[in-house]
Amino acid sequence: MTAEEKAAWKAFQVENGFIQTKWGLMEVEDAEGFLASNEIPLTNYLDAQFYGPMSLGTPSQTFQVIFDTGSSDLWVMAENCTSIACKLHPKFDNTKSSSFKNNGTAFNIHYGSGSGQGYLGADNLNWGGVEVKDQTFALMTKLEGVAFIISKFEGILGLAYESISADHTPTPFQNAVAQGAVEKGQFQFYLTNNGVTGSTLVLGGFDPQFNVTPFTFYPLIEKTYYPLKLDKV
């Protein structure tokens, strides 16, 4: 189904007072996020990496990135990076983007699987049709860790809260909400098993085709990652 056909089908359902889901019909009052959503197809690599496209700059330069709920920063590899990982992956050339703004602030980040350093800049971001103006991101000039060398992804886009951001700047999704690029402050993942296509990230709403039961909402313990209270184990 094309994007135009899918949009028409969504509008038809709402106009007729229902949204078809795997678990039944959803009330039309809950349709706002359904109509507003943008979707990004994800690739599943060995049930370990789920990555998809996003682009930076004018004209755009596209990268396959991990959409990570465990971090809050956006980074790609810089054109002048000489690490082994950078030699094996596409790099962002800021000289080819007319909308790039150099910040120059040093950037350092540490993961359980490696670390990196570089500098901050800002440019226009497009992910799943959601356009964010002047998004701050890091251009990595050094990456250390085997995980970055063998990775299928070419950068990371963090979806956690700004409170754990290494560069202490608003996150891409935070800016998308603030700039009105999405209707609702919601995103949804649908992750398939290895070898099965169809993994998807939904921005600004939800797609009920991915839900086998109605929604259940739980409060977060804190706005860092997405920690929930467990009643028992």
C-alpha positions as CSV (number, residue, x, y, z in Angstrom):
1,M,0.0,0.0,0.0
2,T,1.4,3.4,-1.0
3,A,1.6,6.3,1.4
4,E,-1.3,8.0,-0.4
5,E,-3.4,4.9,-0.2
6,K,-2.6,4.4,3.4
7,A,-3.6,8.1,4.2
8,A,-6.8,7.7,2.3
9,W,-7.6,4.5,4.2
10,K,-6.9,6.2,7.5
11,A,-9.2,9.1,6.6
12,F,-12.0,6.7,5.5
13,Q,-11.9,4.8,8.8
14,V,-12.1,8.0,10.9
15,E,-14.9,9.5,8.7
16,N,-16.9,6.3,9.2
17,G,-16.4,6.3,13.0
18,F,-14.0,3.4,13.4
19,I,-10.3,2.3,13.3
20,Q,-9.7,-1.3,12.6
21,T,-7.1,-3.0,14.8
22,K,-5.9,-6.6,15.4
23,W,-7.9,-6.6,18.6
24,G,-11.1,-5.0,17.4
25,L,-12.5,-1.5,16.6
26,M,-11.0,1.6,18.3
27,E,-13.3,4.5,19.1
28,V,-12.9,7.5,16.7
29,E,-12.3,9.8,19.6
30,D,-8.9,8.1,19.9
31,A,-8.0,8.8,16.2
32,E,-5.8,11.9,16.5
33,G,-2.5,10.1,16.9
34,F,-3.6,7.5,14.3
35,L,-4.0,10.2,11.6
36,A,-1.0,12.2,12.6
37,S,1.7,9.5,12.5
38,N,4.7,9.2,10.3
39,E,6.4,5.9,9.8
40,I,10.1,4.8,9.3
41,P,10.8,1.3,8.1
42,L,13.4,-0.5,10.1
43,T,15.9,-3.2,9.2
44,N,16.3,-6.0,11.7
45,Y,19.9,-7.3,11.9
46,L,20.1,-10.5,13.9
47,D,17.6,-9.3,16.5
48,A,20.5,-7.0,17.8
49,Q,20.3,-3.9,15.6
50,F,17.1,-2.2,14.4
51,Y,18.1,0.7,12.1
52,G,16.5,3.0,9.6
53,P,17.0,6.1,7.5
54,M,17.2,9.7,8.4
55,S,18.8,12.6,6.6
56,L,20.7,15.7,7.5
57,G,21.6,18.9,5.6
58,T,20.7,20.8,2.4
59,P,20.8,18.9,0.1
60,S,20.2,16.0,2.3
61,Q,22.7,13.3,3.2
62,T,21.1,10.1,4.3
63,F,22.3,7.7,7.0
64,Q,21.1,4.5,8.5
65,V,20.9,5.0,12.3
66,I,19.8,3.2,15.4
67,F,16.7,4.9,17.0
68,D,17.8,4.4,20.5
69,T,15.6,4.7,23.6
70,G,18.7,4.2,25.8
71,S,20.4,7.5,24.8
72,S,19.5,11.0,23.9
73,D,22.1,12.3,21.4
74,L,22.2,12.4,17.7
75,W,25.5,11.7,16.0
76,V,27.0,10.7,12.6
77,M,30.6,10.3,11.5
78,A,32.4,13.4,10.3
79,E,34.1,13.6,7.0
80,N,37.5,14.1,8.7
81,C,37.2,11.1,11.0
82,T,40.0,8.6,10.5
83,S,39.0,5.8,12.8
84,I,38.6,2.4,11.3
85,A,34.8,2.5,11.9
86,C,34.6,5.8,9.9
87,K,36.6,4.3,7.0
88,L,34.0,1.6,6.7
89,H,30.8,3.7,6.9
90,P,29.4,6.9,5.2
91,K,30.4,10.2,6.7
92,F,28.7,13.6,6.9
93,D,30.4,16.3,4.8
94,N,29.3,19.6,6.4
95,T,30.9,21.6,3.5
96,K,28.2,20.2,1.2
97,S,25.3,21.4,3.2
98,S,24.2,25.1,2.8
99,S,22.2,24.9,6.1
100,F,24.9,23.6,8.3
101,K,25.9,25.7,11.3
102,N,29.1,25.0,13.1
103,N,28.9,25.0,16.9
104,G,32.5,23.9,17.6
105,T,31.8,22.7,21.1
106,A,33.6,19.4,22.0
107,F,31.5,16.3,22.3
108,N,32.3,13.1,24.2
109,I,30.1,10.1,24.8
110,H,30.5,6.6,26.3
111,Y,28.5,3.5,25.7
112,G,28.9,0.0,27.2
113,S,30.2,-1.1,23.8
114,G,32.6,1.8,23.0
115,S,33.1,5.5,23.1
116,G,33.5,8.5,20.7
117,Q,34.4,12.1,20.5
118,G,33.9,14.9,18.1
119,Y,32.2,18.3,17.9
120,L,28.7,19.8,17.7
121,G,27.0,21.4,14.8
122,A,23.4,22.0,13.7
123,D,21.5,21.3,10.6
124,N,18.1,20.4,9.2
125,L,16.9,16.8,10.1
126,N,14.4,14.7,8.3
127,W,13.2,11.4,9.6
128,G,10.1,9.7,8.4
129,G,8.9,12.9,6.8
130,V,9.2,14.7,10.1
131,E,11.3,17.8,9.5
132,V,13.2,19.5,12.3
133,K,15.1,22.7,11.8
134,D,18.5,23.5,13.2
135,Q,18.9,20.2,15.1
136,T,22.0,20.1,17.2
137,F,24.0,16.9,16.6
138,A,27.6,15.6,16.9
139,L,30.0,15.0,14.1
140,M,32.3,12.2,15.4
141,T,36.0,12.5,14.6
142,K,37.0,9.4,16.6
143,L,35.2,6.2,17.5
144,E,36.6,3.4,19.6
145,G,35.0,0.0,20.0
146,V,34.6,-3.1,17.8
147,A,30.8,-2.6,17.9
148,F,31.1,0.5,15.7
149,I,33.5,-1.2,13.3
150,I,31.2,-4.2,12.6
151,S,27.9,-2.3,12.9
152,K,25.3,-2.0,10.1
153,F,24.3,1.4,11.4
154,E,26.0,4.7,10.6
155,G,25.0,6.8,13.6
156,I,22.6,6.9,16.5
157,L,19.5,9.0,17.1
158,G,18.6,9.0,20.8
159,L,15.0,8.9,21.8
160,A,15.4,9.1,25.6
161,Y,15.0,12.3,27.6
162,E,17.3,15.4,27.4
163,S,18.3,14.9,31.1
164,I,20.7,12.2,30.1
165,S,22.0,13.9,26.9
166,A,25.8,14.1,26.7
167,D,25.6,17.4,24.9
168,H,22.8,18.8,27.1
169,T,20.7,20.0,24.2
170,P,17.1,19.3,23.1
171,T,16.7,15.9,21.5
172,P,15.4,15.4,18.0
173,F,12.0,14.2,19.1
174,Q,11.8,17.0,21.7
175,N,12.4,19.5,18.9
176,A,9.9,17.8,16.6
177,V,7.2,18.3,19.2
178,A,8.3,21.9,20.0
179,Q,8.4,22.9,16.3
180,G,5.0,21.3,15.6
181,A,6.5,18.8,13.2
182,V,4.4,16.0,15.0
183,E,0.9,16.3,16.3
184,K,1.5,14.3,19.5
185,G,4.4,13.6,21.7
186,Q,4.2,9.9,21.0
187,F,6.3,7.3,19.2
188,Q,5.7,3.6,18.7
189,F,8.0,0.7,17.8
190,Y,7.0,-2.5,16.1
191,L,10.0,-5.0,16.1
192,T,9.9,-8.2,14.2
193,N,11.9,-11.4,14.7
194,N,15.2,-11.9,12.8
195,G,14.5,-12.7,9.1
196,V,11.0,-11.1,9.2
197,T,10.5,-7.7,7.5
198,G,8.1,-5.1,8.7
199,S,9.8,-3.5,11.7
200,T,8.6,0.1,12.0
201,L,9.1,3.2,14.0
202,V,5.9,5.4,14.2
203,L,6.4,9.1,15.0
204,G,3.8,11.5,16.4
205,G,1.1,8.9,17.0
206,F,0.4,5.2,16.6
207,D,-0.5,2.6,14.0
208,P,-3.0,0.2,15.4
209,Q,-2.1,-2.5,12.9
210,F,0.9,-3.2,15.2
211,N,-1.2,-3.7,18.4
212,V,-2.6,-7.1,19.3
213,T,-4.3,-5.7,22.5
214,P,-5.6,-2.3,23.6
215,F,-3.2,0.3,25.0
216,T,-2.2,0.2,28.6
217,F,-0.5,3.2,30.1
218,Y,2.1,3.2,33.0
219,P,3.7,6.1,34.7
220,L,7.5,6.5,34.4
221,I,9.6,6.5,37.6
222,E,11.7,9.3,36.2
223,K,12.4,11.1,32.9
224,T,15.7,9.6,31.9
225,Y,15.3,6.4,29.9
226,Y,11.8,4.9,30.2
227,P,12.0,3.1,33.6
228,L,8.8,1.5,35.0
229,K,8.0,0.2,38.5
230,L,7.8,-3.5,38.8
231,D,5.3,-4.9,41.3
232,K,7.1,-8.3,41.6
233,V,9.5,-10.5,39.7
